[in-house]
Amino acid sequence: MRKIRQFLLFSILIIFSYLLISCSIEKIEISATITSIHAEENSISFYVTILTNKEIDAKAELESTSTNQKYSIDSLILNETKEYLFDQLEANENYRLSISYSMDKTSYITIAQEYIQTKESKRNPLEMDFSDQEYVFDGEGKTYLIDSSLEFDIQYTLNSIIVDKPVHAGVYDVFISFAGNDEYLPYEIHKKLTIKKASLEINYKEKDYIYNGNSQKIEFSSNYNVPIAVTYYMNDVKVDSCIDAGTYNVVLSFEGNEDIDAFVENHAFTIQKANKDFILEDINVSYLENYEIYPLISEQMDYVIEYYLNGEILSDKPYLPGEYSAVVHLNHKNYSGSKICKIQINKIDYFFDTKKLDFLFGEEIK
């Protein structure tokens, strides 16, 4: 009898505990109703009502039944009827619309579902020829050219960075999109726009100079305002200045940059000797045995003299009586000049004793 009472008491305690726990747990209520759904050519709109007595995360998911491509709208409004829209869809395509919820935003449970097909398109696909385009750098912004009256959206990137307009040399990705209109379907395409490096062009002014004691410099212009190095050489030796007469080689060089190719070009120019005037007087002397005659010039510098007799050049200086000419050439690194003078060497009177000649001629000369 005692064991029976103990068993009954234990049973009562278990039933009371169960009732107490059941009363403390609130029942979760969740429902979702897709009240209406409408499809156009490239969009699906729908109204959905989600009722719940708990904080949950609800989302709508649209999936193509042929390609399995998915679109989703997160964080649907709770306890209200709201309209939502999926756009940029394929025409004449079957889709499955699912409404699902999650208590922890990781695992979702589907609570409503509908199937719908987008309308068949009556618009034509856009048929145009798009090709890669190429320019040469000139410092001006470039635009991908499209020969069409339709409006296109064009975006440029260089090394995956969006740029407003291509300016510098490089290969740009061009993303072209057309939103579509009543006649044509939306359209997208990816092309390339290349800006090649420019070539530096030099306008070198050919000019010869005359020695004036100052350093001479060449004159040139270029099609781009970039730093061009000018290096002078004389007889393959680099020089800092070009003063003395002679021929100089000039190397024009540019190391290149992101927009212009490197450049090297060779030129040459000459500094002519300056003409130097000097005084040279004619010579009129009498013969002196083995005495060489040569003219004197007014300038203290080296010179070369050529002697002529009857139009024939002589190998030695004149000393015998006769009428000669002399041509004097200045021999200086920076000056030139020449003059002619006459050299007259006269015979001299010779006096001798006539008495000493009688043994030669047989009688005394009187």
Buried (B, 14 or more C-beta within 10 A) or exposed (E): EEEEEEEEEEEEEEEEEEEEEEEEEEEEEBEBBBEEBEBEBBBBBBBBBBEBEEEBBBBBBBBBEEEEEEBEBEEBEBEEEEEBEBEEBBBEBEBBBBBBBEBEEEEBEEBBEBEBEBEEBEBEEBEBEBEEBEBEBEEEEBBBEBEEEBEBEBEBEBEEEEBEEBBBBBBBBBBBBBEBEEEBBBBEEEBEBBBBBBEBEBEBEEEEBEBEEEEBEBEBEBEBEBEBEEEBBBEEEEBEEBBBBBEBBBBBBBEEBEBBBEBEBEBEBBBEBBEBEBEBEEBEEEBEEEEEBEBEBEBEBEBEBEBBBEEEEEEEBBBEBBEBBBBBBBEBEBBBBBBEBEBBBEEEEEEEEEEEEEEEEEEEEE
